[in-house]
Amino acid sequence: MIEVITPNHHHTRTPFLPFAVPDLDESEIELVNEAIRSGWITTGPKALQFEAEFARAVAAKHAIAVNSCTAAMHLALESIGLQRGDEVITSPYTFAATAEVVRYFDAAPVFVDIEPATFNIDPALIEQAITPRTKAIIPVHVGGLPAEMEEILAIARKHGLAVIEDAAHAFPAMYNGAMVGNLGSNATCFSFYATKTITTAEGGMITTNDDALAERCRIMALHGISKDAWKRYTAEGSWYDEIVSAGYKYNMSDIAAAMGLAQLRKAERMLKRRKQIAESYTAAFSHILTLRAPVSSRGHAWHLYMLRLDFEDGRSESGGRRSERDRAWFIEELKRRNIGASVHFIPLHLYPYYKQTYGYNPLDFPIAYREYQREVSLPIYSKMTDEDVGDVVAAVQEITEQYSC
Ligand SMILES: *Cc1c(COP(=O)(O)O)cnc(C)c1O
């Protein structure tokens, strides 16, 4: 057999452009140094300040800093009283954490398909998934584009359900003029993982306007102890405390919070840059590819730029399989040009654990399945230069031209 190698001219930039890079500079170093020099490195004044400033940034009454968004969602579900055997509605188009926190309670995640335009949970499909066991809904603001919260909150009110937002991608994001973090749900959970829109390396935040929920999260984040433990070691503190529940160890250190304070101050600038990059991409690709539809009343955080490859038009008899192969090829071609890319998300119902535990088939959630097969996430972060953006645009254009000839 002779393998035919067709000459394939392409432009390769150097060095490799990673898919995600945090925007760190002297300001993080300075604030982290301050924490180290102060001698107080775990939860203390910096964490309190970060909470206060974050609460102000999203206009929420309370902000509780924790060591991940996963921890934040675990605490939020605990404080709404989720029990074994309960059900929680969410979409399969998300990261592992959204559903695994439901499993922590031996409760069941019940998946509902997404809206094709936004990758977010489809509110029109929620009510038919509600049963007497349903306790809560977890909408995910995929890529930083807020879910249809007005409809979701109305459904929740009608059926007496809690709403916990997975806002891992959604700081700073807006919906109908209000910040995500203060949209009227029971709690909103943010992530400060290294690749997210602001980072503390590892970290998360719960925001809420509910005093009792905030208090419960605070207590459970630190061993179920009923007062701020750090006060025990200060002059005005005492040695006495009370364990009121078997809690967890989810508090955020002052080292992490120091980084968060520096990041918070840059959040607007970083968002502005991501927005610029998104606009450049959209302007360049709108002729050649089907893109996610912009939804005007929503303030996108632009954590992800989710390209939708339009491989269907008259090319694909076998449907999905073909798209998936073409998508893999597309990412390979980007890599050959030294550009990192990713896929968001492999829907949870396709994974062995959820498939085996709940007997899901790929087509149980046909929109999530179809969109997954043709999605490619491009680099979008404030450290990218205009040249970097130009390289991504040129590479995508080159690859699509190659595909159509
Ligand atoms: C990253 C992410 C999480 C988990 O965040 P951690 O801070 O790493 O726990 C949850 N949900 C979504 C959608 C995410 O992308």
The ligand as a Gaussian input file, in Angstrom:
#p B3LYP/6-31G(d) Opt

LIG

0 1
 C      -13.856000      24.458000      36.898000
 C      -15.279000      24.129000      37.051000
 C      -15.807000      23.711000      38.284000
 C      -14.958000      23.349000      39.461000
 O      -14.163000      24.382000      39.923000
 P      -13.030000      24.038000      41.010000
 O      -12.720000      25.393000      41.577000
 O      -11.882000      23.446000      40.255000
 O      -13.613000      23.119000      41.998000
 C      -17.172000      23.548000      38.387000
 N      -17.989000      23.742000      37.337000
 C      -17.514000      24.113000      36.126000
 C      -18.489000      24.324000      35.005000
 C      -16.146000      24.283000      35.934000
 O      -15.670000      24.586000      34.730000

